[in-house]
Amino acid sequence: MDDVIEIIGGRWRGAILASLCDKEKRFNELKRDLGSITARTLTNELKYLEMNKLISREVGTTSVSSVVYSLTKHGKSLDPLIQSIVSWGQKHRKIVLG
C-alpha cells in the first residue's frame, strides 16, 4: 500500500495519470486539464512519473518542437485502479467534502 501511495499519491500525480488515461497529451493540455497546477509543479511531477516508468515523453520532429506525454505499458496497468478511485470519489464526493 505504501509503495502505491508513494507513486500515485500527492495532490497531482493521480490527476495527471487520470488525465493521461484518456489519451496522450501535450504539456499545455495537461496544464489546462489540471487547472491550478503551476508549470513548475507539473514539470516536476511529469519528471517523477517518467523516472518511475509510468509515463513516456516523446519529442516530435515537426518544425515546431512538440512534446507529447502518454502512459507507458506500466502506467496503463494502473488504469483500473485510477478508474475505481475516480468512481469512488464521484459517488462519495458529498460525504467526503461535507
C-alpha positions as protocol buffer text, in pm:
chain_id: "A"
residue {
  index: 1
  type: MET
  ca { x: 0 y: 0 z: 0 }
}
residue {
  index: 2
  type: ASP
  ca { x: 277 y: 242 z: 91 }
}
residue {
  index: 3
  type: ASP
  ca { x: 451 y: 189 z: -243 }
}
residue {
  index: 4
  type: VAL
  ca { x: 135 y: 269 z: -439 }
}
residue {
  index: 5
  type: ILE
  ca { x: 61 y: 580 z: -233 }
}
residue {
  index: 6
  type: GLU
  ca { x: 422 y: 695 z: -278 }
}
residue {
  index: 7
  type: ILE
  ca { x: 396 y: 667 z: -656 }
}
residue {
  index: 8
  type: ILE
  ca { x: 45 y: 799 z: -724 }
}
residue {
  index: 9
  type: GLY
  ca { x: -22 y: 992 z: -405 }
}
residue {
  index: 10
  type: GLY
  ca { x: 3 y: 1361 z: -351 }
}
residue {
  index: 11
  type: ARG
  ca { x: -212 y: 1629 z: -496 }
}
residue {
  index: 12
  type: TRP
  ca { x: -121 y: 1598 z: -863 }
}
residue {
  index: 13
  type: ARG
  ca { x: 19 y: 1258 z: -965 }
}
residue {
  index: 14
  type: GLY
  ca { x: -310 y: 1074 z: -963 }
}
residue {
  index: 15
  type: ALA
  ca { x: -477 y: 1356 z: -1154 }
}
residue {
  index: 16
  type: ILE
  ca { x: -200 y: 1356 z: -1416 }
}
residue {
  index: 17
  type: LEU
  ca { x: -230 y: 981 z: -1460 }
}
residue {
  index: 18
  type: ALA
  ca { x: -609 y: 1002 z: -1479 }
}
residue {
  index: 19
  type: SER
  ca { x: -583 y: 1271 z: -1746 }
}
residue {
  index: 20
  type: LEU
  ca { x: -345 y: 1058 z: -1949 }
}
residue {
  index: 21
  type: CYS
  ca { x: -574 y: 753 z: -1923 }
}
residue {
  index: 22
  type: ASP
  ca { x: -798 y: 920 z: -2183 }
}
residue {
  index: 23
  type: LYS
  ca { x: -527 y: 991 z: -2442 }
}
residue {
  index: 24
  type: GLU
  ca { x: -176 y: 1125 z: -2488 }
}
residue {
  index: 25
  type: LYS
  ca { x: -145 y: 1497 z: -2425 }
}
residue {
  index: 26
  type: ARG
  ca { x: 89 y: 1789 z: -2462 }
}
residue {
  index: 27
  type: PHE
  ca { x: 211 y: 1988 z: -2164 }
}
residue {
  index: 28
  type: ASN
  ca { x: -42 y: 2270 z: -2204 }
}
residue {
  index: 29
  type: GLU
  ca { x: -330 y: 2025 z: -2246 }
}
residue {
  index: 30
  type: LEU
  ca { x: -235 y: 1864 z: -1917 }
}
residue {
  index: 31
  type: LYS
  ca { x: -198 y: 2202 z: -1750 }
}
residue {
  index: 32
  type: ARG
  ca { x: -543 y: 2303 z: -1875 }
}
residue {
  index: 33
  type: ASP
  ca { x: -696 y: 1973 z: -1753 }
}
residue {
  index: 34
  type: LEU
  ca { x: -546 y: 2016 z: -1406 }
}
residue {
  index: 35
  type: GLY
  ca { x: -647 y: 2378 z: -1355 }
}
residue {
  index: 36
  type: SER
  ca { x: -450 y: 2541 z: -1076 }
}
residue {
  index: 37
  type: ILE
  ca { x: -123 y: 2347 z: -1110 }
}
residue {
  index: 38
  type: THR
  ca { x: 182 y: 2564 z: -1180 }
}
residue {
  index: 39
  type: ALA
  ca { x: 405 y: 2493 z: -1478 }
}
residue {
  index: 40
  type: ARG
  ca { x: 697 y: 2421 z: -1245 }
}
residue {
  index: 41
  type: THR
  ca { x: 499 y: 2171 z: -1038 }
}
residue {
  index: 42
  type: LEU
  ca { x: 366 y: 1999 z: -1349 }
}
residue {
  index: 43
  type: THR
  ca { x: 718 y: 1974 z: -1489 }
}
residue {
  index: 44
  type: ASN
  ca { x: 848 y: 1821 z: -1165 }
}
residue {
  index: 45
  type: GLU
  ca { x: 561 y: 1573 z: -1138 }
}
residue {
  index: 46
  type: LEU
  ca { x: 599 y: 1468 z: -1503 }
}
residue {
  index: 47
  type: LYS
  ca { x: 971 y: 1407 z: -1446 }
}
residue {
  index: 48
  type: TYR
  ca { x: 891 y: 1197 z: -1137 }
}
residue {
  index: 49
  type: LEU
  ca { x: 633 y: 988 z: -1323 }
}
residue {
  index: 50
  type: GLU
  ca { x: 870 y: 943 z: -1617 }
}
residue {
  index: 51
  type: MET
  ca { x: 1151 y: 840 z: -1384 }
}
residue {
  index: 52
  type: ASN
  ca { x: 919 y: 575 z: -1237 }
}
residue {
  index: 53
  type: LYS
  ca { x: 834 y: 447 z: -1586 }
}
residue {
  index: 54
  type: LEU
  ca { x: 464 y: 538 z: -1563 }
}
residue {
  index: 55
  type: ILE
  ca { x: 466 y: 790 z: -1846 }
}
residue {
  index: 56
  type: SER
  ca { x: 674 y: 848 z: -2154 }
}
residue {
  index: 57
  type: ARG
  ca { x: 784 y: 1178 z: -2301 }
}
residue {
  index: 58
  type: GLU
  ca { x: 824 y: 1194 z: -2677 }
}
residue {
  index: 59
  type: VAL
  ca { x: 964 y: 1494 z: -2858 }
}
residue {
  index: 60
  type: GLY
  ca { x: 809 y: 1545 z: -3201 }
}
residue {
  index: 61
  type: THR
  ca { x: 1018 y: 1612 z: -3508 }
}
residue {
  index: 62
  type: THR
  ca { x: 794 y: 1875 z: -3666 }
}
residue {
  index: 63
  type: SER
  ca { x: 918 y: 2226 z: -3732 }
}
residue {
  index: 64
  type: VAL
  ca { x: 766 y: 2335 z: -3402 }
}
residue {
  index: 65
  type: SER
  ca { x: 908 y: 2108 z: -3137 }
}
residue {
  index: 66
  type: SER
  ca { x: 620 y: 1941 z: -2956 }
}
residue {
  index: 67
  type: VAL
  ca { x: 638 y: 1715 z: -2656 }
}
residue {
  index: 68
  type: VAL
  ca { x: 370 y: 1454 z: -2601 }
}
residue {
  index: 69
  type: TYR
  ca { x: 317 y: 1265 z: -2278 }
}
residue {
  index: 70
  type: SER
  ca { x: 147 y: 926 z: -2263 }
}
residue {
  index: 71
  type: LEU
  ca { x: 112 y: 632 z: -2029 }
}
residue {
  index: 72
  type: THR
  ca { x: 363 y: 352 z: -2066 }
}
residue {
  index: 73
  type: LYS
  ca { x: 252 y: -11 z: -2055 }
}
residue {
  index: 74
  type: HIS
  ca { x: 344 y: 0 z: -1685 }
}
residue {
  index: 75
  type: GLY
  ca { x: 136 y: 318 z: -1639 }
}
residue {
  index: 76
  type: LYS
  ca { x: -161 y: 170 z: -1826 }
}
residue {
  index: 77
  type: SER
  ca { x: -169 y: -112 z: -1573 }
}
residue {
  index: 78
  type: LEU
  ca { x: -289 y: 150 z: -1321 }
}
residue {
  index: 79
  type: ASP
  ca { x: -596 y: 236 z: -1530 }
}
residue {
  index: 80
  type: PRO
  ca { x: -839 y: 4 z: -1341 }
}
residue {
  index: 81
  type: LEU
  ca { x: -715 y: 139 z: -1008 }
}
residue {
  index: 82
  type: ILE
  ca { x: -744 y: 501 z: -1121 }
}
residue {
  index: 83
  type: GLN
  ca { x: -1092 y: 445 z: -1266 }
}
residue {
  index: 84
  type: SER
  ca { x: -1202 y: 285 z: -937 }
}
residue {
  index: 85
  type: ILE
  ca { x: -1069 y: 581 z: -739 }
}
residue {
  index: 86
  type: VAL
  ca { x: -1242 y: 830 z: -972 }
}
residue {
  index: 87
  type: SER
  ca { x: -1569 y: 638 z: -947 }
}
residue {
  index: 88
  type: TRP
  ca { x: -1546 y: 621 z: -567 }
}
residue {
  index: 89
  type: GLY
  ca { x: -1474 y: 994 z: -550 }
}
residue {
  index: 90
  type: GLN
  ca { x: -1773 y: 1081 z: -765 }
}
residue {
  index: 91
  type: LYS
  ca { x: -2001 y: 855 z: -564 }
}
residue {
  index: 92
  type: HIS
  ca { x: -1888 y: 979 z: -222 }
}
residue {
  index: 93
  type: ARG
  ca { x: -1798 y: 1342 z: -300 }
}
residue {
  index: 94
  type: LYS
  ca { x: -2082 y: 1494 z: -95 }
}
residue {
  index: 95
  type: ILE
  ca { x: -1999 y: 1285 z: 211 }
}
residue {
  index: 96
  type: VAL
  ca { x: -1624 y: 1341 z: 195 }
}
residue {
  index: 97
  type: LEU
  ca { x: -1638 y: 1713 z: 121 }
}
residue {
  index: 98
  type: GLY
  ca { x: -1937 y: 1758 z: 351 }
}
